[in-house]
Amino acid sequence: MLIPLEKDYLTWATTYNIRIKTGKCPKCQKQIITNIPFAMGGYRGLKSEDHGCGEKYTRKIAVPYSKEEKSYWSSVALRI
C-alpha cells in the first residue's frame, strides 16, 4: 500500500537519495514527473500524478529505507 505524504518532493528526494525522473507516458505522450512522495513499508519513493491513463502508466521509483531492506538488496547485488 502506497502512503502519500505531504512533503516537498525536492526535500524528500534529497533526504532519501531518490532520483527524480521525467518522461513521456507511452500511452498518451504527456510529459510526467515523479514528484509525489510516498512510503511503502521499508521503502521511500516518488510517483507521478494520475494523469488519466491509469495506474499502469504511473511512474514510480522507490529505494530501500530500513536496515532490513538495505541488507537484503545489498546481498542480492552481491550475488548478481
Backbone as a printed PyTorch tensor [residue, N CA C, xyz], in Angstrom:
tensor([[[  0.8430,  -1.1840,   0.0000],
         [  0.0000,   0.0000,   0.0000],
         [  0.8820,   1.2380,   0.0000]],

        [[  0.6980,   2.1060,  -0.9760],
         [  1.4370,   3.3540,  -1.0380],
         [  0.7890,   4.3730,  -0.1180]],

        [[  1.5850,   4.9860,   0.7080],
         [  1.0870,   6.0120,   1.6150],
         [  1.5860,   7.3660,   1.1140]],

        [[  0.6950,   8.1960,   0.5360],
         [  1.1350,   9.5120,   0.0710],
         [  1.4520,  10.4170,   1.2530]],

        [[  2.4330,  11.2560,   1.0700],
         [  2.8800,  12.1290,   2.1500],
         [  2.8200,  13.5760,   1.7120]],

        [[  2.5600,  14.4260,   2.6770],
         [  2.5090,  15.8640,   2.4100],
         [  3.8810,  16.4670,   2.7190]],

        [[  4.8060,  16.3620,   1.7850],
         [  6.1390,  16.9130,   1.9830],
         [  6.6660,  17.3610,   0.6260]],

        [[  7.4810,  18.3830,   0.6350],
         [  8.0900,  18.8690,  -0.5900],
         [  8.9030,  17.7540,  -1.2440]],

        [[  8.6270,  17.4610,  -2.5060],
         [  9.2750,  16.3320,  -3.1550],
         [ 10.7770,  16.5350,  -3.3520]],

        [[ 11.2410,  17.7650,  -3.4850],
         [ 12.6790,  18.0020,  -3.6250],
         [ 13.4120,  17.6590,  -2.3250]],

        [[ 12.8420,  18.0540,  -1.1950],
         [ 13.4150,  17.7130,   0.1070],
         [ 13.3680,  16.2050,   0.3150]],

        [[ 12.2390,  15.5750,  -0.0280],
         [ 12.0690,  14.1300,   0.1020],
         [ 13.1330,  13.3930,  -0.7280]],

        [[ 13.3010,  13.8100,  -1.9700],
         [ 14.2750,  13.1680,  -2.8630],
         [ 15.6930,  13.3050,  -2.3190]],

        [[ 16.0270,  14.4620,  -1.7930],
         [ 17.3550,  14.6730,  -1.2250],
         [ 17.5430,  13.8440,   0.0380]],

        [[ 16.5530,  13.8230,   0.9060],
         [ 16.6290,  13.0770,   2.1610],
         [ 16.8880,  11.5980,   1.9300]],

        [[ 16.2050,  11.0140,   0.9490],
         [ 16.3050,   9.5630,   0.7170],
         [ 17.1230,   9.1960,  -0.5200]],

        [[ 17.8130,  10.1780,  -1.0940],
         [ 18.6760,   9.9510,  -2.2510],
         [ 17.9130,   9.2730,  -3.4020]],

        [[ 16.7870,   9.8770,  -3.7640],
         [ 15.9360,   9.3580,  -4.8330],
         [ 16.0930,  10.2520,  -6.0570]],

        [[ 16.3110,   9.6410,  -7.1950],
         [ 16.4550,  10.4030,  -8.4300],
         [ 15.0660,  10.7520,  -8.9810]],

        [[ 14.8290,  12.0210,  -9.2100],
         [ 13.5690,  12.4760,  -9.7950],
         [ 13.6090,  12.1510, -11.2840]],

        [[ 12.5550,  11.4920, -11.7700],
         [ 12.5160,  11.0620, -13.1730],
         [ 11.4360,  11.8280, -13.9310]],

        [[ 11.7290,  12.1350, -15.1710],
         [ 10.7390,  12.7280, -16.0700],
         [ 10.7080,  11.8980, -17.3490]],

        [[  9.6100,  11.9510, -18.0260],
         [  9.4860,  11.2270, -19.2850],
         [  8.0780,  11.3270, -19.8140]],

        [[  7.8800,  10.7820, -20.9950],
         [  6.5620,  10.8060, -21.6150],
         [  5.8220,   9.5160, -21.3230]],

        [[  4.5310,   9.6490, -21.0980],
         [  3.6740,   8.4820, -20.9370],
         [  3.6460,   7.7440, -22.2790]],

        [[  3.9040,   6.4300, -22.2810],
         [  3.8960,   5.6990, -23.5480],
         [  2.5090,   5.5940, -24.1950]],

        [[  1.4750,   5.8540, -23.4090],
         [  0.1170,   5.7530, -23.9490],
         [ -0.3580,   7.0710, -24.5670]],

        [[ -0.1940,   8.1860, -23.8200],
         [ -0.7420,   9.4650, -24.2950],
         [  0.3260,  10.4960, -24.6700]],

        [[  1.5810,  10.1850, -24.3790],
         [  2.7270,  11.0640, -24.6840],
         [  2.8030,  12.3170, -23.8110]],

        [[  1.9730,  12.4120, -22.7640],
         [  2.0450,  13.5570, -21.8570],
         [  3.3390,  13.4630, -21.0530]],

        [[  3.9960,  14.6040, -20.8530],
         [  5.2140,  14.6640, -20.0400],
         [  4.8220,  14.4740, -18.5740]],

        [[  5.4510,  13.5230, -17.8910],
         [  5.1440,  13.2820, -16.4780],
         [  6.4380,  13.2820, -15.6690]],

        [[  6.3020,  13.5690, -14.3800],
         [  7.4450,  13.6590, -13.4790],
         [  7.1010,  12.9490, -12.1720]],

        [[  8.0980,  12.2940, -11.5970],
         [  7.9010,  11.6620, -10.2870],
         [  8.0820,  12.7530,  -9.2260]],

        [[  6.9700,  13.2870,  -8.7600],
         [  7.0360,  14.4190,  -7.8240],
         [  6.0640,  14.3000,  -6.6460]],

        [[  5.5740,  13.0760,  -6.3920],
         [  4.6830,  12.8610,  -5.2510],
         [  5.3640,  11.8790,  -4.3020]],

        [[  5.7910,  12.3400,  -3.1160],
         [  6.4540,  11.4480,  -2.1630],
         [  5.5070,  10.3790,  -1.6320]],

        [[  6.0440,   9.1640,  -1.4130],
         [  5.2600,   8.1080,  -0.7800],
         [  6.1640,   7.2040,   0.0480]],

        [[  5.5270,   6.5050,   0.9930],
         [  6.1960,   5.4900,   1.8040],
         [  5.4490,   4.1830,   1.6080]],

        [[  6.2000,   3.0880,   1.5530],
         [  5.6050,   1.7670,   1.3990],
         [  6.4900,   0.7910,   2.1760]],

        [[  6.0280,   0.4040,   3.3620],
         [  6.8340,  -0.4890,   4.1880],
         [  8.2030,   0.1140,   4.4640]],

        [[  9.2450,  -0.6310,   4.1530],
         [ 10.6150,  -0.1660,   4.3800],
         [ 11.1910,   0.6010,   3.2160]],

        [[ 10.3360,   1.1100,   2.3370],
         [ 10.7920,   1.8320,   1.1560],
         [ 10.2500,   3.2530,   1.1470]],

        [[ 10.9960,   4.1540,   0.5150],
         [ 10.5680,   5.5290,   0.3090],
         [ 10.6990,   5.8090,  -1.1740]],

        [[  9.7720,   6.6030,  -1.7170],
         [  9.8380,   6.8210,  -3.1490],
         [  9.0900,   8.0360,  -3.6230]],

        [[  9.0690,   8.1630,  -4.9450],
         [  8.3460,   9.2280,  -5.6330],
         [  7.5120,   8.5840,  -6.7320]],

        [[  6.3410,   9.1380,  -6.9690],
         [  5.4960,   8.6560,  -8.0650],
         [  4.9580,   9.8530,  -8.8230]],

        [[  4.4830,   9.5940, -10.0180],
         [  3.8790,  10.6720, -10.7970],
         [  2.3910,  10.7570, -10.4750]],

        [[  1.7970,  11.8750, -10.8280],
         [  0.3660,  12.0360, -10.6020],
         [ -0.4100,  11.1410, -11.5640]],

        [[ -1.6350,  10.8340, -11.2040],
         [ -2.5120,  10.0900, -12.0970],
         [ -2.9560,  11.0690, -13.1800]],

        [[ -2.5140,  10.8500, -14.3880],
         [ -2.7970,  11.7890, -15.4730],
         [ -3.8890,  11.2950, -16.4240]],

        [[ -4.6020,  10.2300, -16.0180],
         [ -5.7490,   9.7780, -16.7880],
         [ -5.5580,   8.4780, -17.5600]],

        [[ -4.3480,   7.9480, -17.5990],
         [ -4.0930,   6.7150, -18.3560],
         [ -4.1080,   5.4690, -17.4760]],

        [[ -4.3170,   5.6410, -16.1860],
         [ -4.3770,   4.5070, -15.2780],
         [ -3.0740,   4.2340, -14.5420]],

        [[ -3.1880,   3.4270, -13.5090],
         [ -2.0510,   3.1170, -12.6340],
         [ -0.8910,   2.4660, -13.3920]],

        [[ -1.2040,   1.7090, -14.4140],
         [ -0.1680,   1.0340, -15.2100],
         [  0.8260,   2.0330, -15.8060]],

        [[  0.3650,   3.2320, -16.0990],
         [  1.2080,   4.2420, -16.7330],
         [  1.6920,   5.3180, -15.7650]],

        [[  1.5250,   5.0750, -14.4810],
         [  2.0450,   5.9910, -13.4670],
         [  3.4770,   5.5940, -13.1540]],

        [[  4.4110,   6.5110, -13.2660],
         [  5.8140,   6.2160, -12.9720],
         [  6.0290,   6.1760, -11.4680]],

        [[  6.8780,   5.2480, -11.0450],
         [  7.2260,   5.1440,  -9.6250],
         [  8.6990,   4.7890,  -9.5100]],

        [[  9.3290,   5.2900,  -8.4680],
         [ 10.6950,   4.9090,  -8.1430],
         [ 10.7690,   4.8100,  -6.6270]],

        [[ 11.3760,   3.7370,  -6.1320],
         [ 11.4680,   3.5280,  -4.6860],
         [ 12.8670,   3.0440,  -4.3210]],

        [[ 13.2830,   3.3900,  -3.1180],
         [ 14.5810,   2.9510,  -2.6050],
         [ 14.3730,   2.3240,  -1.2300]],

        [[ 15.2200,   1.3450,  -0.8680],
         [ 15.1000,   0.7510,   0.4650],
         [ 15.4610,   1.7780,   1.5330]],

        [[ 14.6930,   1.7830,   2.6040],
         [ 14.8920,   2.7510,   3.6810],
         [ 15.3240,   2.0710,   4.9770]],

        [[ 14.6900,   0.9580,   5.3260],
         [ 15.0080,   0.3150,   6.5970],
         [ 16.2660,  -0.5280,   6.4720]],

        [[ 16.8840,  -0.8330,   7.5960],
         [ 18.1020,  -1.6410,   7.6040],
         [ 17.8530,  -3.0080,   6.9860]],

        [[ 16.6740,  -3.5770,   7.2520],
         [ 16.3440,  -4.9040,   6.7240],
         [ 16.3260,  -4.8990,   5.1940]],

        [[ 15.6710,  -3.9320,   4.5870],
         [ 15.6070,  -3.8570,   3.1310],
         [ 16.9740,  -3.5460,   2.5380]],

        [[ 17.7120,  -2.6340,   3.1530],
         [ 19.0490,  -2.3080,   2.6560],
         [ 19.9460,  -3.5380,   2.6890]],

        [[ 19.8630,  -4.3070,   3.7720],
         [ 20.6580,  -5.5200,   3.9020],
         [ 20.2720,  -6.5290,   2.8230]],

        [[ 18.9840,  -6.7080,   2.6050],
         [ 18.5130,  -7.6430,   1.5880],
         [ 19.0440,  -7.2630,   0.2130]],

        [[ 18.8660,  -6.0120,  -0.1810],
         [ 19.2850,  -5.5920,  -1.5250],
         [ 20.7890,  -5.6080,  -1.6650]],

        [[ 21.5280,  -5.3760,  -0.5990],
         [ 22.9840,  -5.4800,  -0.6700],
         [ 23.3940,  -6.9160,  -0.9550]],

        [[ 22.7120,  -7.8670,  -0.3130],
         [ 23.0490,  -9.2780,  -0.5330],
         [ 22.6590,  -9.7160,  -1.9500]],

        [[ 21.5640,  -9.2070,  -2.4740],
         [ 21.1390,  -9.5590,  -3.8240],
         [ 22.1460,  -8.9980,  -4.8320]],

        [[ 22.5790,  -7.7820,  -4.6190],
         [ 23.5390,  -7.1480,  -5.5410],
         [ 24.8590,  -7.9100,  -5.5780]],

        [[ 25.2440,  -8.4720,  -4.4640],
         [ 26.4950,  -9.2330,  -4.4190],
         [ 26.3880, -10.5360,  -5.1920]],

        [[ 25.1980, -11.1100,  -5.2730],
         [ 25.0030, -12.3810,  -5.9570],
         [ 24.9290, -12.2380,  -7.4820]],

        [[ 24.6690, -11.0490,  -7.9520],
         [ 24.4840, -10.8550,  -9.4130],
         [ 25.8080, -10.8060, -10.1230]]])
